[in-house]
Amino acid sequence: MRLSELCYVWRVSSLKDLTNTIIPYFDKFTLHTQKRADFELFKRVVELINQKKHLTLDGVQEIVNIKAVHNKGLSDSLKLAFPKTSSVTRPVFTLSSIPDSQWLAGFTTGEGCFYIDIFKSKSTKTGFQVRPRFILTQHSRDENLIRSLVELLDCGSVRVSEKAVYLIVSVFSDIEKKVVPFFTKYNIHGAKDQDFKDWVHIVEMLNKKEHLTLEGLDQIKCIQSKMNIGRSV
């Protein structure tokens, strides 16, 4: 389903498909972030609908009680419509270990960013510095997961805000010797693969000191402008 020029959504809404395909798939291939809790709550609601409980007021209230702790919770209109809502307890899952390195590649395809920061600097002849960064972002409830990725990659730092947690790798030697080799071996998929390749190209240019010339800087700016949200194809 196409929503805009920049966004595509694959949606499954058939109760039969959800029951017979989607839920068994994620029961077999377990989610490893706290999104797993949302999946378990989602599964409860599908079970209630299969039992026809959504056709009664008590059943609808039971579903609303689950929705209150699912994803972003209840909208203001639902809170007004169901004033007696009593939220269920949200499941909590503890990450034991990252299943494998290829999992991180898939996770990065969805949640990672290969970023090039270009900023003004008085210490360079061009007047600008170029800094590559690798960033992974998750909800703050997945702080343990992000910290485990620092151990897996053997680099990076963790930054935590009220709602999000970030893995940030900005040390050039770590990017060159750890991040680039990792994702060269364990491939990124989709359009983000091209972002990774452009990012690696810029890293190689930095290693050759090409960013210290105006010509090299202009080339880097051109590549950067077409990465991430600037990429049209």
Rosetta blueprint (number, residue, H / E / L):
1 M L
2 R E
3 L L
4 S L
5 E L
6 L L
7 C L
8 Y E
9 V L
10 W L
11 R L
12 V L
13 S L
14 S L
15 L H
16 K H
17 D H
18 L H
19 T H
20 N H
21 T H
22 I H
23 I H
24 P H
25 Y H
26 F H
27 D H
28 K H
29 F L
30 T L
31 L L
32 H L
33 T L
34 Q L
35 K H
36 R H
37 A H
38 D H
39 F H
40 E H
41 L H
42 F H
43 K H
44 R H
45 V H
46 V H
47 E H
48 L H
49 I H
50 N H
51 Q L
52 K L
53 K H
54 H H
55 L H
56 T L
57 L H
58 D H
59 G H
60 V H
61 Q H
62 E H
63 I H
64 V H
65 N H
66 I H
67 K H
68 A L
69 V L
70 H L
71 N L
72 K L
73 G L
74 L L
75 S L
76 D H
77 S H
78 L H
79 K H
80 L H
81 A H
82 F L
83 P L
84 K L
85 T L
86 S L
87 S L
88 V L
89 T L
90 R L
91 P L
92 V L
93 F L
94 T L
95 L L
96 S L
97 S L
98 I L
99 P L
100 D L
101 S H
102 Q H
103 W H
104 L H
105 A H
106 G H
107 F H
108 T H
109 T H
110 G H
111 E H
112 G E
113 C E
114 F E
115 Y E
116 I E
117 D E
118 I E
119 F E
120 K E
121 S L
122 K L
123 S L
124 T L
125 K L
126 T L
127 G L
128 F E
129 Q E
130 V E
131 R E
132 P E
133 R E
134 F E
135 I E
136 L E
137 T E
138 Q E
139 H E
140 S H
141 R H
142 D H
143 E H
144 N H
145 L H
146 I H
147 R H
148 S H
149 L H
150 V H
151 E H
152 L H
153 L H
154 D L
155 C L
156 G L
157 S E
158 V E
159 R E
160 V E
161 S L
162 E L
163 K L
164 A E
165 V E
166 Y E
167 L E
168 I E
169 V E
170 S L
171 V L
172 F H
173 S H
174 D H
175 I H
176 E H
177 K H
178 K H
179 V H
180 V H
181 P H
182 F H
183 F H
184 T H
185 K H
186 Y L
187 N L
188 I L
189 H L
190 G L
191 A H
192 K H
193 D H
194 Q H
195 D H
196 F H
197 K H
198 D H
199 W H
200 V H
201 H H
202 I H
203 V H
204 E H
205 M H
206 L H
207 N H
208 K L
209 K L
210 E H
211 H H
212 L H
213 T L
214 L H
215 E H
216 G H
217 L H
218 D H
219 Q H
220 I H
221 K H
222 C H
223 I H
224 Q H
225 S H
226 K L
227 M L
228 N H
229 I H
230 G H
231 R L
232 S L
233 V L
